[in-house]
Amino acid sequence: MTYTDWIGSIGVFLILLAYFLNVIGTLNHKDITFIILNLIGATLACIASVLLDYVPFIILEGAWVLVSLYALLTLKKSKLK
């Protein structure tokens, strides 16, 4: 496996881990851990997609990063109230 494969694989693993933990009821989609797993995973998958120059997944994972950032900022804002 190449360095790019490792980056992408770890990213996808983190996204799937967050989803699996949500499905089995260990994490709620509003938990900070769920959001961080998605944010880091999507960032790594996006980086791998950039390195592979694969535009469809750059768009997909970039959007996933933005949604995760929004969720993180919304959670932070709600904790400040």
MMTF fields as JSON, N, C-alpha, C and O atoms, coordinates in Angstrom:
{
  "mmtfVersion": "1.0.0",
  "mmtfProducer": "UNKNOWN",
  "numBonds": 323,
  "numAtoms": 324,
  "numGroups": 81,
  "numChains": 1,
  "numModels": 1,
  "chainsPerModel": [1],
  "groupsPerChain": [81],
  "chainIdList": ["A"],
  "bondAtomList": [4, 2, 8, 6, 12, 10, 16, 14, 20, 18, 24, 22, 28, 26, 32, 30, 36, 34, 40, 38, 44, 42, 48, 46, 52, 50, 56, 54, 60, 58, 64, 62, 68, 66, 72, 70, 76, 74, 80, 78, 84, 82, 88, 86, 92, 90, 96, 94, 100, 98, 104, 102, 108, 106, 112, 110, 116, 114, 120, 118, 124, 122, 128, 126, 132, 130, 136, 134, 140, 138, 144, 142, 148, 146, 152, 150, 156, 154, 160, 158, 164, 162, 168, 166, 172, 170, 176, 174, 180, 178, 184, 182, 188, 186, 192, 190, 196, 194, 200, 198, 204, 202, 208, 206, 212, 210, 216, 214, 220, 218, 224, 222, 228, 226, 232, 230, 236, 234, 240, 238, 244, 242, 248, 246, 252, 250, 256, 254, 260, 258, 264, 262, 268, 266, 272, 270, 276, 274, 280, 278, 284, 282, 288, 286, 292, 290, 296, 294, 300, 298, 304, 302, 308, 306, 312, 310, 316, 314, 320, 318],
  "bondOrderList": [1, 1, 1, 1, 1, 1, 1, 1, 1, 1, 1, 1, 1, 1, 1, 1, 1, 1, 1, 1, 1, 1, 1, 1, 1, 1, 1, 1, 1, 1, 1, 1, 1, 1, 1, 1, 1, 1, 1, 1, 1, 1, 1, 1, 1, 1, 1, 1, 1, 1, 1, 1, 1, 1, 1, 1, 1, 1, 1, 1, 1, 1, 1, 1, 1, 1, 1, 1, 1, 1, 1, 1, 1, 1, 1, 1, 1, 1, 1, 1],
  "groupList": [{"groupName": "MET", "atomNameList": ["N", "CA", "C", "O"], "elementList": ["N", "C", "C", "O"], "formalChargeList": [0, 0, 0, 0], "bondAtomList": [1, 0, 2, 1, 3, 2], "bondOrderList": [1, 1, 2], "singleLetterCode": "M", "chemCompType": "L-PEPTIDE LINKING"}, {"groupName": "THR", "atomNameList": ["N", "CA", "C", "O"], "elementList": ["N", "C", "C", "O"], "formalChargeList": [0, 0, 0, 0], "bondAtomList": [1, 0, 2, 1, 3, 2], "bondOrderList": [1, 1, 2], "singleLetterCode": "T", "chemCompType": "L-PEPTIDE LINKING"}, {"groupName": "TYR", "atomNameList": ["N", "CA", "C", "O"], "elementList": ["N", "C", "C", "O"], "formalChargeList": [0, 0, 0, 0], "bondAtomList": [1, 0, 2, 1, 3, 2], "bondOrderList": [1, 1, 2], "singleLetterCode": "Y", "chemCompType": "L-PEPTIDE LINKING"}, {"groupName": "ASP", "atomNameList": ["N", "CA", "C", "O"], "elementList": ["N", "C", "C", "O"], "formalChargeList": [0, 0, 0, 0], "bondAtomList": [1, 0, 2, 1, 3, 2], "bondOrderList": [1, 1, 2], "singleLetterCode": "D", "chemCompType": "L-PEPTIDE LINKING"}, {"groupName": "TRP", "atomNameList": ["N", "CA", "C", "O"], "elementList": ["N", "C", "C", "O"], "formalChargeList": [0, 0, 0, 0], "bondAtomList": [1, 0, 2, 1, 3, 2], "bondOrderList": [1, 1, 2], "singleLetterCode": "W", "chemCompType": "L-PEPTIDE LINKING"}, {"groupName": "ILE", "atomNameList": ["N", "CA", "C", "O"], "elementList": ["N", "C", "C", "O"], "formalChargeList": [0, 0, 0, 0], "bondAtomList": [1, 0, 2, 1, 3, 2], "bondOrderList": [1, 1, 2], "singleLetterCode": "I", "chemCompType": "L-PEPTIDE LINKING"}, {"groupName": "GLY", "atomNameList": ["N", "CA", "C", "O"], "elementList": ["N", "C", "C", "O"], "formalChargeList": [0, 0, 0, 0], "bondAtomList": [1, 0, 2, 1, 3, 2], "bondOrderList": [1, 1, 2], "singleLetterCode": "G", "chemCompType": "PEPTIDE LINKING"}, {"groupName": "SER", "atomNameList": ["N", "CA", "C", "O"], "elementList": ["N", "C", "C", "O"], "formalChargeList": [0, 0, 0, 0], "bondAtomList": [1, 0, 2, 1, 3, 2], "bondOrderList": [1, 1, 2], "singleLetterCode": "S", "chemCompType": "L-PEPTIDE LINKING"}, {"groupName": "VAL", "atomNameList": ["N", "CA", "C", "O"], "elementList": ["N", "C", "C", "O"], "formalChargeList": [0, 0, 0, 0], "bondAtomList": [1, 0, 2, 1, 3, 2], "bondOrderList": [1, 1, 2], "singleLetterCode": "V", "chemCompType": "L-PEPTIDE LINKING"}, {"groupName": "PHE", "atomNameList": ["N", "CA", "C", "O"], "elementList": ["N", "C", "C", "O"], "formalChargeList": [0, 0, 0, 0], "bondAtomList": [1, 0, 2, 1, 3, 2], "bondOrderList": [1, 1, 2], "singleLetterCode": "F", "chemCompType": "L-PEPTIDE LINKING"}, {"groupName": "LEU", "atomNameList": ["N", "CA", "C", "O"], "elementList": ["N", "C", "C", "O"], "formalChargeList": [0, 0, 0, 0], "bondAtomList": [1, 0, 2, 1, 3, 2], "bondOrderList": [1, 1, 2], "singleLetterCode": "L", "chemCompType": "L-PEPTIDE LINKING"}, {"groupName": "ALA", "atomNameList": ["N", "CA", "C", "O"], "elementList": ["N", "C", "C", "O"], "formalChargeList": [0, 0, 0, 0], "bondAtomList": [1, 0, 2, 1, 3, 2], "bondOrderList": [1, 1, 2], "singleLetterCode": "A", "chemCompType": "L-PEPTIDE LINKING"}, {"groupName": "ASN", "atomNameList": ["N", "CA", "C", "O"], "elementList": ["N", "C", "C", "O"], "formalChargeList": [0, 0, 0, 0], "bondAtomList": [1, 0, 2, 1, 3, 2], "bondOrderList": [1, 1, 2], "singleLetterCode": "N", "chemCompType": "L-PEPTIDE LINKING"}, {"groupName": "HIS", "atomNameList": ["N", "CA", "C", "O"], "elementList": ["N", "C", "C", "O"], "formalChargeList": [0, 0, 0, 0], "bondAtomList": [1, 0, 2, 1, 3, 2], "bondOrderList": [1, 1, 2], "singleLetterCode": "H", "chemCompType": "L-PEPTIDE LINKING"}, {"groupName": "LYS", "atomNameList": ["N", "CA", "C", "O"], "elementList": ["N", "C", "C", "O"], "formalChargeList": [0, 0, 0, 0], "bondAtomList": [1, 0, 2, 1, 3, 2], "bondOrderList": [1, 1, 2], "singleLetterCode": "K", "chemCompType": "L-PEPTIDE LINKING"}, {"groupName": "CYS", "atomNameList": ["N", "CA", "C", "O"], "elementList": ["N", "C", "C", "O"], "formalChargeList": [0, 0, 0, 0], "bondAtomList": [1, 0, 2, 1, 3, 2], "bondOrderList": [1, 1, 2], "singleLetterCode": "C", "chemCompType": "L-PEPTIDE LINKING"}, {"groupName": "PRO", "atomNameList": ["N", "CA", "C", "O"], "elementList": ["N", "C", "C", "O"], "formalChargeList": [0, 0, 0, 0], "bondAtomList": [1, 0, 2, 1, 3, 2], "bondOrderList": [1, 1, 2], "singleLetterCode": "P", "chemCompType": "L-PEPTIDE LINKING"}, {"groupName": "GLU", "atomNameList": ["N", "CA", "C", "O"], "elementList": ["N", "C", "C", "O"], "formalChargeList": [0, 0, 0, 0], "bondAtomList": [1, 0, 2, 1, 3, 2], "bondOrderList": [1, 1, 2], "singleLetterCode": "E", "chemCompType": "L-PEPTIDE LINKING"}],
  "groupTypeList": [0, 1, 2, 1, 3, 4, 5, 6, 7, 5, 6, 8, 9, 10, 5, 10, 10, 11, 2, 9, 10, 12, 8, 5, 6, 1, 10, 12, 13, 14, 3, 5, 1, 9, 5, 5, 10, 12, 10, 5, 6, 11, 1, 10, 11, 15, 5, 11, 7, 8, 10, 10, 3, 2, 8, 16, 9, 5, 5, 10, 17, 6, 11, 4, 8, 10, 8, 7, 10, 2, 11, 10, 10, 1, 10, 14, 14, 7, 14, 10, 14],
  "groupIdList": [1, 2, 3, 4, 5, 6, 7, 8, 9, 10, 11, 12, 13, 14, 15, 16, 17, 18, 19, 20, 21, 22, 23, 24, 25, 26, 27, 28, 29, 30, 31, 32, 33, 34, 35, 36, 37, 38, 39, 40, 41, 42, 43, 44, 45, 46, 47, 48, 49, 50, 51, 52, 53, 54, 55, 56, 57, 58, 59, 60, 61, 62, 63, 64, 65, 66, 67, 68, 69, 70, 71, 72, 73, 74, 75, 76, 77, 78, 79, 80, 81],
  "secStructList": [7, 7, 2, 2, 2, 2, 2, 2, 2, 2, 2, 2, 2, 2, 2, 2, 2, 2, 2, 2, 2, 2, 2, 6, 6, 1, 1, 7, 6, 6, 1, 2, 2, 2, 2, 2, 2, 2, 2, 2, 2, 2, 2, 2, 2, 2, 2, 2, 2, 2, 2, 2, 6, 7, 2, 2, 2, 2, 2, 2, 2, 2, 2, 2, 2, 2, 2, 2, 2, 2, 2, 2, 2, 2, 2, 2, 2, 2, 2, 2, 7],
  "xCoordList": [0.841, 0.0, 0.879, 1.933, 0.428, 1.171, 0.786, -0.168, 1.544, 1.272, -0.136, -0.855, -0.521, -1.858, -2.933, -3.968, -2.692, -3.642, -3.838, -4.959, -2.747, -2.832, -3.631, -4.474, -3.377, -4.107, -5.604, -6.421, -5.953, -7.356, -8.008, -9.154, -7.288, -7.84, -8.11, -9.142, -7.205, -7.419, -8.607, -9.433, -8.695, -9.82, -11.154, -12.096, -11.232, -12.478, -12.796, -13.96, -11.773, -11.987, -12.616, -13.549, -12.112, -12.649, -14.106, -14.914, -14.442, -15.83, -16.729, -17.807, -16.283, -17.079, -17.183, -18.214, -16.123, -16.156, -17.212, -17.988, -17.244, -18.249, -19.655, -20.538, -19.856, -21.165, -21.546, -22.675, -20.622, -20.881, -21.235, -22.199, -20.458, -20.726, -22.073, -22.736, -22.475, -23.789, -24.891, -25.892, -24.712, -25.724, -25.944, -27.08, -24.864, -25.019, -25.397, -25.561, -25.534, -26.003, -24.935, -25.257, -23.674, -22.582, -22.379, -22.068, -22.554, -22.389, -23.647, -24.273, -23.997, -25.074, -24.458, -23.294, -25.227, -24.679, -24.324, -23.668, -24.745, -24.4, -23.255, -22.873, -22.71, -21.564, -20.312, -20.107, -19.485, -18.247, -17.353, -16.688, -17.334, -16.503, -16.949, -16.117, -18.247, -18.794, -18.39, -17.953, -18.541, -18.222, -16.73, -16.35, -15.89, -14.441, -13.984, -13.142, -14.537, -14.193, -14.528, -13.737, -15.704, -16.107, -15.214, -14.813, -14.908, -14.079, -12.681, -12.199, -12.034, -10.68, -10.713, -9.876, -11.689, -11.793, -12.015, -11.36, -12.936, -13.219, -12.03, -11.759, -11.327, -10.147, -9.078, -8.494, -8.829, -7.83, -8.251, -7.435, -9.528, -10.024, -9.95, -9.661, -10.209, -10.12, -8.672, -8.403, -7.752, -6.334, -5.9, -5.21, -6.315, -5.974, -6.573, -5.93, -7.805, -8.45, -7.721, -7.607, -7.23, -6.437, -5.15, -4.759, -4.497, -3.259, -3.488, -2.614, -4.674, -5.028, -5.593, -5.779, -5.865, -6.468, -7.809, -8.087, -8.635, -9.944, -11.032, -11.464, -11.458, -12.339, -13.665, -14.075, -14.359, -15.644, -15.508, -16.358, -14.45, -14.285, -13.68, -13.855, -12.984, -12.544, -13.784, -13.853, -14.753, -16.001, -16.772, -17.22, -16.926, -17.667, -17.039, -17.717, -15.763, -15.097, -14.928, -14.975, -14.734, -14.679, -15.999, -16.019, -17.101, -18.423, -18.608, -19.176, -18.129, -18.232, -17.453, -17.91, -16.293, -15.493, -16.265, -16.313, -16.866, -17.615, -18.821, -19.102, -19.527, -20.68, -20.214, -20.858, -19.116, -18.581, -18.112, -18.316, -17.489, -17.086, -18.298, -18.285, -19.337, -20.572, -21.149, -21.556, -21.183, -21.698, -20.857, -21.392, -19.542, -18.648, -18.862, -18.926, -18.971, -19.192, -20.563, -20.698, -21.572, -22.908, -22.899, -23.517, -22.2, -22.104, -21.378, -21.802, -20.276, -19.503, -20.359, -20.341, -21.111, -21.958, -23.044, -23.337, -23.632, -24.688, -24.133, -24.849, -22.883, -22.248, -21.913, -21.82, -21.73, -21.4, -22.6, -22.457, -23.789, -25.016, -25.344, -26.337],
  "yCoordList": [-1.189, 0.0, 1.243, 1.284, 2.235, 3.494, 4.394, 4.122, 5.457, 6.455, 7.034, 7.226, 7.308, 7.829, 6.831, 7.213, 5.546, 4.501, 4.48, 4.344, 4.613, 4.612, 5.808, 5.658, 6.969, 8.175, 7.988, 8.216, 7.577, 7.369, 6.269, 6.405, 5.188, 4.068, 4.44, 4.068, 5.158, 5.603, 6.555, 6.465, 7.462, 8.391, 7.682, 7.972, 6.75, 6.002, 5.165, 5.056, 4.57, 3.796, 4.657, 4.221, 5.872, 6.755, 7.13, 7.179, 7.39, 7.708, 6.509, 6.651, 5.328, 4.117, 3.761, 3.26, 4.017, 3.775, 4.661, 4.188, 5.928, 6.847, 6.356, 6.354, 5.946, 5.456, 4.186, 4.069, 3.233, 1.987, 2.248, 1.685, 3.101, 3.408, 4.105, 3.938, 4.879, 5.506, 4.461, 4.497, 3.547, 2.519, 1.612, 1.24, 1.251, 0.359, 1.109, 0.506, 2.426, 3.213, 3.683, 4.202, 3.512, 3.965, 5.473, 6.127, 6.021, 7.464, 8.043, 7.43, 9.215, 9.981, 10.871, 11.258, 11.19, 12.026, 13.439, 14.179, 13.818, 15.139, 15.079, 16.107, 13.898, 13.758, 14.33, 14.203, 14.953, 15.545, 14.48, 14.746, 13.29, 12.211, 11.828, 11.625, 11.73, 11.407, 12.47, 12.153, 13.718, 14.827, 14.865, 15.055, 14.684, 14.717, 13.55, 13.728, 12.343, 11.201, 11.485, 11.186, 12.064, 12.406, 13.496, 13.412, 14.503, 15.613, 15.136, 15.445, 14.398, 13.908, 12.898, 12.942, 11.992, 10.988, 11.602, 11.223, 12.55, 13.199, 14.023, 14.082, 14.653, 15.432, 14.525, 14.845, 13.394, 12.461, 11.883, 11.771, 11.517, 10.981, 12.04, 11.719, 13.287, 14.374, 14.587, 14.791, 14.54, 14.686, 13.573, 13.823, 12.348, 11.224, 11.426, 11.123, 11.936, 12.184, 13.257, 13.162, 14.274, 15.318, 14.705, 14.976, 13.879, 13.241, 12.326, 12.169, 11.724, 10.866, 11.656, 11.122, 12.944, 13.814, 13.251, 13.193, 12.835, 12.262, 13.234, 13.21, 14.079, 15.215, 14.822, 15.502, 13.763, 13.456, 13.256, 13.71, 12.582, 12.357, 13.558, 13.705, 14.406, 15.673, 16.482, 17.056, 16.526, 17.259, 16.603, 17.286, 15.277, 14.557, 14.743, 15.13, 14.471, 14.55, 16.0, 16.281, 16.914, 18.33, 18.792, 19.533, 18.355, 18.689, 18.062, 18.684, 16.83, 16.134, 16.898, 17.016, 17.409, 18.216, 19.471, 19.816, 20.152, 21.382, 21.099, 21.865, 20.016, 19.649, 19.318, 19.711, 18.61, 18.27, 19.514, 19.63, 20.437, 21.698, 22.488, 23.055, 22.517, 23.193, 22.555, 23.26, 21.227, 20.521, 20.83, 21.018, 20.88, 21.18, 22.601, 22.821, 23.559, 24.949, 25.13, 25.88, 24.443, 24.506, 23.916, 24.469, 22.797, 22.179, 23.096, 23.268, 23.688, 24.605, 25.802, 26.219, 26.353, 27.502, 27.145, 27.944, 25.963, 25.559, 25.3, 25.482, 24.884, 24.642, 25.957, 26.005, 27.027, 28.324, 29.019, 29.924, 28.591, 29.251, 28.822, 29.277],
  "zCoordList": [0.0, 0.0, 0.0, 0.636, -0.716, -0.781, 0.395, 1.124, 0.555, 1.585, 1.412, 2.392, 0.177, -0.12, 0.277, 0.825, 0.003, 0.395, 1.913, 2.403, 2.639, 4.108, 4.621, 5.506, 4.082, 4.497, 4.246, 5.138, 3.037, 2.686, 3.503, 3.93, 3.721, 4.484, 5.934, 6.491, 6.535, 7.916, 7.977, 8.886, 7.018, 6.981, 6.851, 7.589, 5.909, 5.714, 6.946, 7.332, 7.573, 8.793, 9.882, 10.557, 10.056, 11.101, 10.826, 11.753, 9.585, 9.219, 9.491, 10.068, 9.073, 9.292, 10.771, 11.221, 11.525, 12.968, 13.626, 14.456, 13.265, 13.814, 13.48, 14.337, 12.243, 11.813, 12.565, 13.042, 12.678, 13.386, 14.852, 15.37, 15.515, 16.92, 17.088, 18.111, 16.097, 16.118, 15.956, 16.671, 15.035, 14.763, 15.969, 16.263, 16.674, 17.829, 19.106, 20.166, 18.992, 20.126, 21.091, 22.16, 20.739, 21.607, 21.51, 22.506, 20.32, 20.099, 19.478, 18.613, 19.927, 19.317, 18.24, 18.342, 17.222, 16.14, 16.602, 15.868, 17.799, 18.327, 19.34, 19.898, 19.582, 20.49, 19.846, 18.639, 20.655, 20.15, 19.514, 18.513, 20.084, 19.541, 18.132, 17.248, 17.927, 16.606, 15.589, 14.482, 15.975, 15.075, 14.749, 13.594, 15.759, 15.55, 14.679, 13.799, 14.921, 14.074, 12.615, 11.721, 12.378, 11.015, 10.427, 9.266, 11.21, 10.732, 10.35, 9.26, 11.224, 10.939, 9.789, 8.887, 9.833, 8.78, 7.415, 6.444, 7.335, 6.053, 5.573, 4.374, 6.495, 6.124, 5.518, 4.483, 6.17, 5.646, 4.299, 3.384, 4.177, 2.908, 1.801, 0.648, 2.153, 1.178, 0.737, -0.447, 1.681, 1.345, 0.387, -0.601, 0.695, -0.188, -1.58, -2.585, -1.637, -2.927, -3.722, -4.944, -3.028, -3.69, -4.238, -5.373, -3.421, -3.875, -5.072, -5.924, -5.126, -6.256, -7.431, -8.525, -7.185, -8.193, -8.672, -9.87, -7.695, -7.999, -7.539, -6.387, -8.461, -8.171, -7.511, -6.571, -7.952, -7.294, -5.782, -5.017, -5.359, -3.925, -3.214, -2.004, -3.927, -3.325, -2.953, -1.866, -3.851, -3.587, -2.44, -1.519, -2.5, -1.456, -0.083, 0.869, 0.016, 1.323, 1.78, 2.978, 0.84, 1.208, 1.801, 2.784, 1.205, 1.744, 3.118, 4.015, 3.285, 4.574, 5.646, 6.783, 5.287, 6.217, 6.62, 7.8, 5.65, 5.943, 6.837, 7.759, 6.573, 7.409, 8.826, 9.799, 8.943, 10.267, 11.015, 12.223, 10.3, 10.929, 11.416, 12.508, 10.599, 10.99, 12.253, 13.177, 12.292, 13.465, 14.704, 15.796, 14.523, 15.638, 16.149, 17.359, 15.244, 15.649, 16.306, 17.273, 15.782, 16.369, 17.773, 18.683, 17.953, 19.273, 20.241, 21.384, 19.776, 20.63, 21.038, 22.196, 20.077, 20.356, 21.384, 22.274, 21.266, 22.184, 23.593, 24.577, 23.697, 25.003, 25.699, 26.926, 24.918, 25.489, 26.093, 26.915, 25.683, 26.181, 27.578, 28.146]
}
